[in-house]
């Protein structure tokens, strides 16, 4: 499906990924002690988890997480548009999905409570979807990190193309 499909309305009043993620906190109902016992914001929590599990510096973790939030919101706000990420941004997408109470909170707040599935294919794609997704997100008002979207260029993560149920 083309990224030129009809768009839905923006679900957030901001295009700041940190604010978008932190707004999820009141919508987390599972394992709240695990999520909130550190006293960190959700943004700082997800960055800390990225730093714990991946070899990168904080600046890179924040760049990856920010673009992952942009991608997730783009896929939620535009369920009929086929989007995909490269390897680096996908690290951040997986971080959000793996922290399931946070993921469920995002789905509650931004996806009308419907679970947003993640069912990747095995083979990577090489059709330029990653670059088109970056362009699409920019057209939606997100300040994408050009370098992160260009690094993988045409080599996109193997995203499912069965929109709107998955990304």
C-alpha positions, 0 to 999 in steps of 0.5 A: 500500500502506498504511503500516499493513502488517506491520513487520520487526524493527529492524536497528539497535541504535540510532535515531541516524542518525549512528551508523547511517551511521558503522557502514557504514564496515567494509562499504565495499569499493569505492573505499576511498581515495576514501572514507577518504582525508580521515580523516572519518567517513562522517557528516562526509563526506556532510555535506561533500558536501551542503555542496559541492553544495547551498546550505545551512548545516551544521545544515541539511545534518545535519538533511537527512542525518539524516532521509534515513538514517531514511527509508532505514532505514525502507524497508529495515526495512519492505520491504512498506511504501510510504514517500516523502520530500519535496524536502528530505529527498530531497536527502539520500537522493540524496546517499547513493545518489550516493556509491555505495561508501557506498550499497553498504555500506549495502545490504551491512550493512542490506539483506542485501547486496541492492541497494536500487533508486531509480527515481522517477517523473517526476510528484510525488505529492500524496496525503500520503505524505510526512506519512504517512511521517514519522508512520510513521518516528516510530512506528518510534522515529526522532526525525524532524525535524517541520519537514522532513517538514511542509515538503512536506506532501502534495507527495511526491517521485515514489517508486516504489510497487513495494515491496519492490524500490525506495523 
